[in-house]
């Protein structure tokens, strides 16, 4: 697969995806991650760039923070255990180079564990370009100032949780636990500081192949297994208890086989994530205004990166047009062109009947020159689909072009109308959902007011009963033992 990687991605991507879900062998993981993320091509295109970035001094404010964070990354791993060891040095080189490569983003603490995981599998230069692809293609805007992208993805994650696990959604909404409180470390570190190591590697294999939807699926599976049933919520009767449970996730949910199986079967697609992204972005703009940092478009996995690469740099191929002069000479010499379908003006027969050409030098005796029989204005083979046959009537080609233009315009109108109808339907659905939510809220408020009124009435009744009891007791105390009533005068 590595030797014919582009063909596998473009033609048999499903097989690539299945093998990534099955788990990439540890001996091939480094090369597979580089090919899946297209960081290998970046490295080949930027030979010596990493060394140039290393030589530059860098911003001292970022360098101080990076030095403080080095010893916190996997302190029990043999690569990073020793202070100032080769692992910490390489990690410092990568993080410093990224601050120089993208000075507008700088450094974020969540980048350090991601870079450390990459360093465990590949050299520093390869790990750097792999980190660049993660920050720019897979998770754009995650590590920028303000963390707006992760906040927006938190709202998307919460909306998806409503579908995946309504019980967990209602519980978190009841205690007003925002997604930013528990999912930032999950998403920004790609679960490298949350899951067991074997599960981390399996998640990363799928993440490099399929993109950010894997992170959403893993988060939803963990929440569903932690807060997704009534029995599990019995020990979470408040915000503090819920947060403690989210910090100590169930061991079974994090096991490699169980987690991968659940992630593969969860119906969360790229289209669903993008749809929620548009709705949450509209809400963000209505409530908070425009995003201050505008990252590049997020790409969902290796296939999207591969398609974007070919869209930006299409491969150059030889022209197969019959009307190119060199190709035409070769085809006539080989006898591949015959009959009246060669030219709209001349046919091969007329050219063959033309008088024999004058003698030519020996170097060109084997070539048949037919350029004299061609006219200057030849129709483009891609301009219309009419056959390049014998002479056509004047104005017929223009009529055909006009008809095609009209048909295209009609098709465009139909497509625009379809898009408008879809947008209107989506707007109607959104309005209906908003109305339903408002009605639910109103009903809940009415029920709450009714309950409060009942409680007030019960309190009043209880107070009256107490007053009546106290009055009766005072009356009893005022009677004499012989039956005579002691009359007290009150002033």
C-alpha positions as CSV (number, residue, x, y, z in Angstrom):
1,X,0.0,0.0,0.0
2,X,2.8,2.4,0.8
3,X,4.4,2.0,-2.7
4,X,1.1,2.9,-4.4
5,X,-0.4,5.2,-1.7
6,X,-2.2,7.7,-4.0
7,X,-4.0,5.0,-5.8
8,X,-5.1,3.3,-2.6
9,X,-6.4,6.7,-1.2
10,X,-8.3,7.7,-4.3
11,X,-9.7,4.3,-5.4
12,X,-9.8,2.0,-2.4
13,X,-10.0,4.3,0.6
14,X,-12.5,2.0,2.4
15,X,-9.8,-0.7,2.6
16,X,-7.4,1.9,4.0
17,X,-10.0,2.9,6.6
18,X,-10.7,-0.7,7.6
19,X,-7.0,-1.4,8.1
20,X,-6.6,1.8,10.2
21,X,-9.5,0.8,12.4
22,X,-8.0,-2.7,12.8
23,X,-4.8,-1.1,14.1
24,X,-1.6,-0.1,12.3
25,X,1.4,-2.3,13.3
26,X,3.8,-0.5,15.5
27,X,6.7,-1.0,13.1
28,X,4.7,0.8,10.3
29,X,2.9,3.4,12.4
30,X,5.4,6.3,11.9
31,X,5.3,6.0,8.1
32,X,1.6,5.4,8.0
33,X,0.8,8.5,10.1
34,X,3.1,10.6,7.8
35,X,1.4,9.4,4.7
36,X,-2.1,9.7,6.1
37,X,-1.5,13.3,7.2
38,X,0.5,14.1,4.0
39,X,3.3,15.4,6.2
40,X,5.8,13.4,4.2
41,X,5.1,15.5,1.1
42,X,5.5,18.7,3.2
43,X,8.9,17.4,4.5
44,X,10.0,16.7,0.9
45,X,8.9,20.1,-0.3
46,X,10.6,21.9,2.6
47,X,14.0,20.3,2.8
48,X,16.2,22.2,5.4
49,X,13.3,24.4,6.6
50,X,13.2,22.8,10.0
51,X,16.9,23.5,10.5
52,X,16.4,27.1,9.5
53,X,13.6,27.5,12.0
54,X,15.9,25.9,14.7
55,X,18.6,28.5,14.1
56,X,16.3,31.5,14.6
57,X,16.2,32.9,18.2
58,X,12.4,32.7,18.7
59,X,10.2,34.8,21.0
60,X,11.5,34.6,24.7
61,X,8.0,34.6,26.2
62,X,7.1,31.4,24.4
63,X,10.5,29.8,25.1
64,X,10.2,30.3,28.8
65,X,6.7,28.7,28.9
66,X,7.9,25.7,26.7
67,X,10.9,25.1,29.1
68,X,8.5,25.0,32.1
69,X,6.3,22.4,30.3
70,X,8.9,20.0,29.2
71,X,9.2,17.9,32.4
72,X,5.4,17.5,32.6
73,X,5.0,15.5,29.4
74,X,5.0,11.7,30.1
75,X,7.5,11.9,33.0
76,X,7.6,8.1,33.4
77,X,8.5,7.5,29.8
78,X,12.1,6.6,29.1
79,X,12.4,9.3,26.5
80,X,11.3,12.2,28.8
81,X,12.3,10.9,32.2
82,X,15.7,12.6,32.3
83,X,15.8,16.4,32.6
84,X,17.6,17.8,29.6
85,X,17.6,14.3,27.9
86,X,17.3,13.8,24.2
87,X,13.5,13.5,24.4
88,X,13.1,16.8,26.1
89,X,15.6,18.5,23.8
90,X,13.8,17.2,20.7
91,X,10.4,18.3,22.2
92,X,11.8,21.8,22.8
93,X,13.1,22.0,19.2
94,X,9.7,21.1,17.8
95,X,7.7,23.5,19.9
96,X,10.1,26.3,19.4
97,X,10.2,25.8,15.6
98,X,6.3,25.9,15.5
99,X,6.2,29.2,17.3
100,X,8.6,30.6,14.6
101,X,6.7,28.9,11.8
102,X,3.3,30.2,13.0
103,X,4.0,33.3,15.1
104,X,0.4,34.4,15.0
105,X,-0.5,31.2,17.0
106,X,2.5,30.9,19.2
107,X,2.5,28.1,21.7
108,X,-0.3,26.3,23.5
109,X,0.3,23.9,26.4
110,X,-1.9,21.2,24.8
111,X,0.6,21.0,21.9
112,X,3.3,19.5,24.1
113,X,1.7,16.1,24.7
114,X,0.7,15.8,21.0
115,X,4.3,16.5,19.9
116,X,5.6,14.1,22.6
117,X,3.4,11.2,21.2
118,X,4.7,12.0,17.7
119,X,8.3,12.0,19.0
120,X,7.8,8.5,20.4
121,X,7.3,7.2,16.9
122,X,9.5,9.3,14.6
123,X,12.5,11.8,14.4
124,X,12.1,15.4,15.4
125,X,11.8,16.8,11.8
126,X,9.2,14.3,10.8
127,X,7.3,14.9,14.0
128,X,7.3,18.7,13.4
129,X,5.7,18.4,10.0
130,X,3.2,16.0,11.3
131,X,2.3,18.5,14.1
132,X,1.9,21.2,11.5
133,X,-0.7,19.1,9.6
134,X,-2.6,18.3,12.9
135,X,-2.7,22.1,13.8
136,X,-3.6,23.3,10.3
137,X,-5.7,20.5,8.6
138,X,-7.1,18.3,11.4
139,X,-7.7,20.8,14.2
140,X,-7.4,24.3,12.8
141,X,-7.7,27.1,15.4
142,X,-7.5,24.7,18.4
143,X,-4.2,26.1,19.7
144,X,-4.8,29.8,18.8
145,X,-5.3,32.6,21.3
146,X,-8.8,32.7,22.8
147,X,-9.5,29.0,22.1
148,X,-12.6,29.9,20.1
149,X,-12.4,26.9,17.9
150,X,-12.5,24.4,20.8
151,X,-15.4,26.4,22.4
152,X,-17.3,26.1,19.2
153,X,-16.6,22.4,18.9
154,X,-17.8,22.1,22.5
155,X,-21.2,23.4,21.5
156,X,-21.2,21.0,18.6
157,X,-20.2,18.2,20.9
158,X,-23.1,19.1,23.4
159,X,-25.6,19.1,20.5
160,X,-24.4,15.7,19.3
161,X,-24.7,14.4,22.9
162,X,-28.4,15.2,22.8
163,X,-28.7,12.5,20.0
164,X,-26.2,10.0,21.3
165,X,-27.2,10.0,25.0
166,X,-30.3,12.1,26.0
167,X,-29.9,11.1,29.7
168,X,-26.4,12.4,29.9
169,X,-27.4,15.5,28.0
170,X,-30.2,16.4,30.4
171,X,-28.0,15.7,33.5
172,X,-25.2,18.0,32.3
173,X,-27.7,20.7,31.3
174,X,-29.5,20.4,34.6
175,X,-26.4,21.2,36.6
176,X,-25.1,23.7,34.0
177,X,-21.8,21.8,33.3
178,X,-20.4,23.4,30.2
179,X,-18.5,21.2,27.7
180,X,-15.4,23.4,28.0
181,X,-15.0,22.1,31.6
182,X,-14.4,18.5,30.7
183,X,-13.7,18.1,27.0
184,X,-10.9,20.6,26.4
185,X,-8.1,18.2,27.5
186,X,-9.8,15.3,25.6
187,X,-10.0,17.1,22.3
188,X,-6.9,19.3,22.4
189,X,-4.6,16.5,23.5
190,X,-6.4,13.9,21.3
191,X,-7.0,11.8,24.5
192,X,-3.2,11.2,25.0
193,X,-3.6,12.2,28.6
194,X,-6.9,10.5,29.3
195,X,-7.0,6.9,27.8
196,X,-4.7,3.9,28.4
197,X,-1.7,3.9,26.0
198,X,-3.0,1.0,23.8
199,X,-6.3,2.8,23.4
200,X,-4.5,6.1,22.6
201,X,-2.6,4.5,19.7
202,X,-5.8,2.9,18.2
203,X,-7.6,6.3,18.5
204,X,-4.7,8.1,16.8
205,X,-4.7,5.5,13.9
206,X,-8.3,6.2,13.2
207,X,-7.9,10.0,13.8
208,X,-5.2,10.3,11.1
209,X,-7.4,8.4,8.7
210,X,-10.9,9.7,9.4
211,X,-10.3,13.1,11.0
212,X,-12.0,14.9,13.9
213,X,-15.1,12.8,13.9
214,X,-13.2,10.1,15.7
215,X,-12.5,12.5,18.6
216,X,-16.2,13.4,18.8
217,X,-17.2,9.7,18.8
218,X,-14.7,8.8,21.5
219,X,-15.9,11.7,23.7
220,X,-19.6,10.7,23.2
221,X,-18.8,7.0,24.0
222,X,-17.1,8.0,27.2
223,X,-19.9,10.2,28.3
224,X,-22.6,7.7,27.4
225,X,-20.8,5.0,29.5
226,X,-20.2,7.4,32.4
227,X,-23.6,9.3,32.6
228,X,-25.8,7.5,30.2
229,X,-28.2,5.6,32.5
230,X,-30.2,6.2,35.7
231,X,-28.1,3.8,37.7
232,X,-24.9,5.6,36.8
233,X,-26.5,9.0,37.8
234,X,-27.4,7.9,41.3
235,X,-24.0,8.7,42.6
236,X,-23.9,12.1,40.7
237,X,-26.4,14.3,42.6
238,X,-24.5,17.5,42.0
239,X,-22.0,19.4,39.9
240,X,-19.0,18.4,42.1
241,X,-19.9,14.7,42.0
242,X,-20.4,14.7,38.3
243,X,-17.1,16.4,37.6
244,X,-15.3,13.9,39.8
245,X,-16.9,11.1,37.9
246,X,-15.8,12.6,34.6
247,X,-12.2,12.9,35.9
248,X,-12.3,9.2,36.9
249,X,-13.8,7.5,33.9
250,X,-14.9,3.9,34.0
251,X,-12.1,1.5,33.2
252,X,-14.3,-0.7,31.0
253,X,-15.2,2.2,28.7
254,X,-11.5,3.0,28.1
255,X,-10.5,-0.6,27.2
256,X,-9.1,-0.9,23.7
257,X,-11.5,-3.5,22.2
258,X,-14.6,-2.1,23.7
259,X,-13.9,1.5,22.9
260,X,-12.9,0.9,19.3
261,X,-16.0,-1.2,18.7
262,X,-18.3,1.5,20.2
263,X,-16.6,4.2,18.2
264,X,-17.0,2.3,14.9
265,X,-20.7,1.8,15.5
266,X,-21.6,5.3,16.6
267,X,-23.5,7.1,13.8
268,X,-21.7,10.5,13.8
269,X,-20.6,11.5,10.3
270,X,-18.6,14.4,8.8
271,X,-21.9,15.7,7.3
272,X,-23.6,15.8,10.7
273,X,-20.6,17.6,12.3
274,X,-20.5,20.2,9.5
275,X,-24.3,20.7,9.8
276,X,-24.1,21.3,13.5
277,X,-21.0,23.5,12.9
278,X,-23.1,25.9,10.7
279,X,-26.0,26.1,13.2
280,X,-23.7,26.7,16.2
281,X,-21.7,29.2,14.2
282,X,-24.9,31.2,13.6
283,X,-25.8,31.1,17.3
284,X,-22.2,32.2,18.1
285,X,-22.5,35.2,15.8
286,X,-25.9,36.1,17.2
287,X,-24.8,36.0,20.8
288,X,-21.0,36.8,20.7
289,X,-20.4,38.4,17.3
290,X,-17.8,37.4,14.8
291,X,-14.9,35.0,15.5
292,X,-11.7,37.0,16.2
293,X,-9.5,34.2,14.8
294,X,-10.5,32.7,11.5
295,X,-8.7,29.4,10.9
296,X,-8.5,27.5,7.6
297,X,-11.2,25.0,6.7
298,X,-11.1,21.8,8.6
299,X,-10.4,18.7,6.6
300,X,-12.0,15.4,7.7
301,X,-9.1,12.9,7.4
302,X,-6.6,11.7,4.9
303,X,-8.9,11.4,1.9
304,X,-10.0,15.1,2.2
305,X,-6.3,16.2,2.5
306,X,-5.5,14.0,-0.6
307,X,-8.4,15.6,-2.6
308,X,-7.4,19.1,-1.6
309,X,-3.8,18.4,-2.6
310,X,-4.8,17.3,-6.1
311,X,-7.3,20.2,-6.4
312,X,-4.6,22.7,-5.6
313,X,-1.9,21.1,-7.7
314,X,-3.5,18.9,-10.4
315,X,-1.1,16.5,-12.1
316,X,0.2,17.5,-15.5
317,X,-0.7,14.9,-18.2
318,X,0.0,14.7,-21.9
319,X,-2.8,16.1,-24.1
320,X,-4.8,13.4,-25.9
321,X,-6.5,15.9,-28.3
322,X,-6.7,14.9,-31.9
323,X,-6.2,18.5,-32.9
324,X,-2.8,19.0,-31.5
325,X,-0.4,19.1,-34.4
326,X,2.2,16.7,-33.2
327,X,-0.4,14.2,-32.1
328,X,-2.1,14.6,-35.4
329,X,1.1,13.9,-37.4
330,X,1.8,10.8,-35.4
331,X,-1.8,9.5,-35.8
332,X,-1.9,10.1,-39.5
333,X,1.5,8.4,-39.9
334,X,0.2,5.4,-38.0
335,X,-3.0,5.4,-39.9
336,X,-5.2,5.8,-36.8
337,X,-7.3,8.6,-38.3
338,X,-9.6,7.6,-41.2
339,X,-12.8,8.5,-42.8
340,X,-14.7,11.9,-42.9
341,X,-14.6,12.2,-39.1
342,X,-11.1,13.8,-39.1
343,X,-11.8,17.4,-39.9
344,X,-14.9,19.6,-40.4
345,X,-13.4,21.0,-43.6
346,X,-11.2,18.3,-45.2
347,X,-11.3,14.5,-45.0
348,X,-8.4,12.1,-45.2
349,X,-9.5,11.2,-48.7
350,X,-9.1,14.7,-50.1
351,X,-5.7,15.0,-48.4
352,X,-4.6,11.7,-49.9
353,X,-5.7,12.8,-53.4
354,X,-3.6,16.0,-53.1
355,X,-0.5,16.0,-55.3
356,X,2.6,14.4,-53.9
357,X,4.9,16.7,-51.9
358,X,8.2,17.9,-53.1
359,X,11.2,15.8,-51.9
360,X,12.3,16.5,-48.4
361,X,15.5,15.8,-46.5
362,X,16.2,12.2,-45.4
363,X,15.6,13.2,-41.7
364,X,12.0,13.9,-42.4
365,X,11.2,11.3,-45.1
366,X,9.2,9.1,-42.7
367,X,6.9,11.9,-41.5
368,X,3.7,12.8,-43.2
369,X,3.0,16.6,-43.0
370,X,-0.7,17.4,-43.2
371,X,-0.6,20.9,-41.7
372,X,-1.3,22.4,-45.2
373,X,-4.7,20.8,-45.3
374,X,-5.8,22.3,-41.9
375,X,-7.5,25.6,-41.5
376,X,-6.6,28.1,-38.8
377,X,-9.9,28.0,-36.9
378,X,-10.6,24.5,-35.6
379,X,-13.4,23.7,-33.1
380,X,-12.3,22.8,-29.5
381,X,-13.0,19.2,-28.7
382,X,-14.3,20.3,-25.2
383,X,-16.3,23.2,-26.5
384,X,-19.3,21.1,-27.6
385,X,-20.2,17.5,-27.9
386,X,-21.1,17.5,-31.6
387,X,-19.0,15.1,-33.8
388,X,-16.1,16.6,-35.7
389,X,-17.6,15.3,-39.0
390,X,-17.8,16.8,-42.4
391,X,-18.8,20.3,-43.2
392,X,-21.7,21.7,-41.2
393,X,-24.1,24.4,-42.0
394,X,-23.3,28.0,-41.0
395,X,-24.8,28.9,-37.7
396,X,-25.7,25.3,-36.6
397,X,-22.8,25.2,-34.1
398,X,-23.9,28.5,-32.6
399,X,-27.5,27.3,-32.3
400,X,-26.3,24.2,-30.6
401,X,-24.2,26.2,-28.2
402,X,-27.1,28.5,-27.4
403,X,-29.3,25.5,-26.7
404,X,-26.7,24.1,-24.4
405,X,-26.3,27.4,-22.6
406,X,-30.1,27.6,-22.2
407,X,-30.1,24.0,-20.8
408,X,-27.3,24.9,-18.4
409,X,-29.1,28.0,-17.3
410,X,-32.3,25.9,-16.7
411,X,-30.3,23.4,-14.7
412,X,-28.7,26.1,-12.6
413,X,-32.1,27.7,-11.9
414,X,-33.4,24.3,-10.9
415,X,-30.4,23.7,-8.6
416,X,-30.8,27.2,-7.1
417,X,-34.5,26.6,-6.5
418,X,-33.7,23.2,-4.9
419,X,-31.1,24.9,-2.6
420,X,-33.6,27.6,-1.7
421,X,-36.2,25.0,-0.9
422,X,-33.7,23.1,1.2
423,X,-32.7,26.3,3.1
424,X,-36.4,27.2,3.7
425,X,-37.0,23.7,5.0
426,X,-34.0,23.9,7.3
427,X,-35.2,27.3,8.5
428,X,-38.7,25.9,9.1
429,X,-37.3,23.0,11.0
430,X,-35.2,25.2,13.1
431,X,-38.1,27.5,13.9
432,X,-40.3,24.5,14.8
433,X,-37.5,23.2,17.0
434,X,-37.2,26.6,18.7
435,X,-40.9,26.9,19.1
436,X,-41.0,23.4,20.7
437,X,-38.2,24.3,23.0
438,X,-39.9,27.5,24.0
439,X,-43.2,25.7,24.6
440,X,-41.3,23.1,26.7
441,X,-39.7,25.9,28.7
442,X,-43.0,27.7,29.1
443,X,-44.6,24.4,30.3
444,X,-41.8,23.9,32.7
445,X,-42.1,27.4,34.0
446,X,-45.9,27.0,34.5
447,X,-45.3,23.7,36.3
448,X,-42.7,25.4,38.5
449,X,-45.0,28.3,39.3
450,X,-47.8,25.9,40.1
451,X,-45.6,23.9,42.4
452,X,-44.4,27.1,44.0
453,X,-48.0,28.2,44.5
454,X,-48.9,24.8,46.0
455,X,-45.9,25.0,48.3
456,X,-47.0,28.5,49.4
457,X,-50.5,27.4,50.1
458,X,-49.3,24.4,52.1
459,X,-47.0,26.6,54.1
460,X,-49.9,29.0,54.8
461,X,-52.2,26.1,55.8
462,X,-49.5,24.7,58.1
463,X,-49.0,28.1,59.7
464,X,-52.8,28.5,60.3
465,X,-53.0,25.1,61.8
466,X,-50.1,25.9,64.1
467,X,-51.8,29.2,65.1
468,X,-55.1,27.4,65.8
469,X,-53.4,24.8,67.8
470,X,-51.5,27.4,69.9
471,X,-54.8,29.3,70.4
472,X,-56.6,26.1,71.7
473,X,-53.7,25.3,74.0
474,X,-53.8,28.9,75.5
475,X,-57.5,28.5,76.0
476,X,-57.0,25.3,77.8
477,X,-54.3,26.8,80.0
478,X,-56.7,29.6,81.0
479,X,-59.4,27.3,82.6
480,X,-59.3,26.7,86.3
481,X,-59.2,23.1,87.8
482,X,-62.7,23.6,89.3
483,X,-64.2,24.6,86.1
484,X,-64.2,28.4,86.7
485,X,-62.6,30.4,84.0
486,X,-59.8,32.8,85.0
487,X,-60.5,36.0,83.3
488,X,-57.3,37.9,82.4
489,X,-57.4,41.5,81.4
490,X,-55.0,42.6,78.6
491,X,-54.1,46.2,78.1
